[in-house]
């Protein structure tokens, strides 16, 4: 992606860039205290830590699909 194309993407959909930033923060800074505290409180039948990582994966996948759809709507997909 050229710098010009990146600049157009940022100006057209700043919410996507914000969403990607949030994805990075949430994925790289998981609540480590869950692993240390030893509690296995289930959420939807899964341990909380497993649920957290599944939710992060779904959020990241949704942001990629949203970015693709935004680019397709703008006519920038190849």
Beta strands, then each sheet from edge to edge (+ up, - down):
strand 1: 42-43
strand 2: 46-47
sheet 1: 1+ 2-
end
